[in-house]
Amino acid sequence: MNFNEIIKANRENVRRIIRLVSGEHNEDLEQEVYLKVWKNADKYQERGSIKSWIGTIAKNVSKDYLKSAVKKHEQLLAEDDNSLDVIKDKKETPELKLIRNDRQERIIKAINRLKPKFREVIIYCEVNGYTYEEAAKKLKCPVGTIKSRIYNAKRTLAEELEDLL
């Protein structure tokens, strides 16, 4: 598989991960992910899927971006004597980051409490970005079963996390 095919095959998954972690669509981060994939292609070991490896890179690039954005924001506040006059970007405030982290933790705990057959399809399709067909092949069951399990898992999660919606 050449590099262009790798990008095309993983574009939506990379965008989804960047959106989940950073809370925004960011083409610069997307480009950075592909650059790191290209630079580190020789380090990829075929222990897992290339999709998972690229997903991990996307997650780490997004986390690094958040860390640097918060650090830059804190430096701006420290340098400015009139820090009360500075308009804060809501995406970068420590309070909102804490709320987002708490929310993510609750979602992860709720997913972990799902029945194993529901949990695995949620992880494959919603977290790792597999299509229903890919998940069906991986789990060796019909696509209809995957759809049914996704529906039931989402319904259970919606009931349990009702206050977050």
C-alpha positions as CSV (number, residue, x, y, z in Angstrom):
1,M,0.0,0.0,0.0
2,N,1.5,3.4,-0.9
3,F,1.3,6.5,1.2
4,N,-1.6,8.1,-0.6
5,E,-3.7,5.0,-0.1
6,I,-2.8,5.0,3.6
7,I,-3.9,8.6,3.9
8,K,-7.2,7.9,2.0
9,A,-7.9,4.8,4.1
10,N,-7.3,6.5,7.4
11,R,-8.5,10.1,6.8
12,E,-11.9,9.9,8.5
13,N,-10.5,8.0,11.5
14,V,-7.7,10.6,11.9
15,R,-10.2,13.4,11.7
16,R,-12.5,11.8,14.2
17,I,-9.7,11.2,16.7
18,I,-8.5,14.8,16.3
19,R,-12.1,16.1,16.8
20,L,-12.6,13.9,19.9
21,V,-9.3,14.8,21.6
22,S,-9.0,18.5,20.7
23,G,-12.7,19.4,20.3
24,E,-12.1,21.0,16.9
25,H,-11.4,20.2,13.2
26,N,-7.8,21.0,12.7
27,E,-6.1,20.4,9.3
28,D,-2.7,21.4,10.7
29,L,-2.9,18.5,13.2
30,E,-4.1,16.2,10.5
31,Q,-1.0,17.1,8.3
32,E,1.2,16.6,11.3
33,V,-0.2,13.1,11.8
34,Y,0.6,12.2,8.2
35,L,4.0,13.7,8.4
36,K,4.8,11.6,11.5
37,V,3.4,8.5,9.9
38,W,5.7,9.1,6.9
39,K,8.8,9.8,9.0
40,N,8.2,6.8,11.3
41,A,7.0,4.3,8.7
42,D,10.2,2.3,9.1
43,K,9.4,1.9,12.8
44,Y,6.0,0.4,12.3
45,Q,5.9,-3.2,13.4
46,E,3.1,-5.3,12.1
47,R,1.9,-6.4,15.6
48,G,-1.4,-4.6,15.2
49,S,-3.2,-3.0,12.4
50,I,-1.8,0.0,10.7
51,K,-5.1,1.8,11.4
52,S,-4.5,1.4,15.2
53,W,-0.9,2.6,14.8
54,I,-2.0,5.7,12.9
55,G,-4.8,6.3,15.4
56,T,-2.3,6.3,18.3
57,I,-0.2,8.8,16.4
58,A,-3.3,11.0,15.9
59,K,-4.2,10.8,19.5
60,N,-0.7,11.7,20.7
61,V,-0.4,14.6,18.3
62,S,-3.8,16.0,19.4
63,K,-2.8,15.6,23.1
64,D,0.5,17.4,22.5
65,Y,-1.4,20.2,20.7
66,L,-3.7,20.6,23.7
67,K,-0.8,20.7,26.1
68,S,1.0,23.3,24.1
69,A,-2.1,25.4,23.7
70,V,-2.8,25.4,27.4
71,K,0.9,26.3,28.1
72,K,0.8,29.2,25.6
73,H,-2.4,30.4,27.1
74,E,-0.9,30.3,30.7
75,Q,2.2,32.2,29.5
76,L,0.0,34.9,27.9
77,L,-1.9,35.3,31.2
78,A,1.3,35.5,33.2
79,E,2.9,38.1,30.9
80,D,-0.1,40.3,30.9
81,D,-0.5,42.6,33.9
82,N,-4.2,43.1,33.0
83,S,-5.0,39.4,32.9
84,L,-8.6,40.2,33.8
85,D,-9.0,42.1,30.6
86,V,-7.8,39.1,28.5
87,I,-10.6,37.3,26.8
88,K,-10.1,33.6,27.4
89,D,-10.8,31.0,24.7
90,K,-13.3,28.7,26.3
91,K,-11.7,25.7,24.7
92,E,-8.5,26.3,26.6
93,T,-9.6,27.2,30.1
94,P,-8.6,24.7,32.8
95,E,-12.1,24.5,34.1
96,L,-13.5,23.4,30.7
97,K,-10.6,21.0,30.3
98,L,-11.4,19.5,33.7
99,I,-15.1,19.2,32.8
100,R,-14.2,17.5,29.5
101,N,-11.8,15.1,31.2
102,D,-14.5,14.2,33.8
103,R,-17.0,13.7,31.0
104,Q,-14.7,11.4,29.1
105,E,-14.0,9.4,32.2
106,R,-17.7,8.9,32.9
107,I,-18.2,7.8,29.3
108,I,-15.3,5.3,29.5
109,K,-16.6,3.9,32.7
110,A,-20.1,3.6,31.2
111,I,-18.6,1.8,28.2
112,N,-16.7,-0.6,30.5
113,R,-20.0,-1.5,32.3
114,L,-21.6,-2.5,29.0
115,K,-22.1,-6.2,28.3
116,P,-19.0,-7.6,26.6
117,K,-20.7,-8.0,23.2
118,F,-21.9,-4.4,23.2
119,R,-18.7,-3.0,24.6
120,E,-16.6,-4.6,21.8
121,V,-18.7,-3.2,19.0
122,I,-18.7,0.3,20.5
123,I,-14.9,0.1,20.8
124,Y,-14.5,-1.2,17.3
125,C,-16.9,1.1,15.5
126,E,-17.1,4.3,17.6
127,V,-13.7,4.5,19.3
128,N,-11.5,2.8,16.6
129,G,-13.6,4.0,13.6
130,Y,-14.2,0.6,12.1
131,T,-17.0,0.3,9.6
132,Y,-19.8,-2.1,10.4
133,E,-18.5,-4.4,7.7
134,E,-15.0,-4.3,9.2
135,A,-16.3,-5.0,12.7
136,A,-18.4,-7.9,11.4
137,K,-15.4,-9.5,9.7
138,K,-13.3,-9.0,12.9
139,L,-16.0,-10.5,15.1
140,K,-17.1,-13.1,12.6
141,C,-20.8,-12.2,12.7
142,P,-23.3,-10.7,10.4
143,V,-23.4,-6.9,9.8
144,G,-27.0,-6.9,11.0
145,T,-25.8,-8.2,14.4
146,I,-23.2,-5.4,14.6
147,K,-25.9,-2.8,13.8
148,S,-28.2,-4.3,16.5
149,R,-25.5,-4.4,19.1
150,I,-24.5,-0.8,18.3
151,Y,-28.1,0.3,18.6
152,N,-28.6,-1.5,22.0
153,A,-25.2,-0.3,23.3
154,K,-26.0,3.4,22.4
155,R,-29.4,3.1,23.9
156,T,-27.9,1.8,27.2
157,L,-25.2,4.5,27.2
158,A,-27.8,7.2,26.5
159,E,-29.9,6.1,29.5
160,E,-26.9,5.9,31.7
161,L,-25.4,9.2,30.6
162,E,-28.6,11.1,30.2
163,D,-27.4,14.1,32.2
164,L,-24.5,14.6,29.8
165,L,-26.7,14.8,26.8
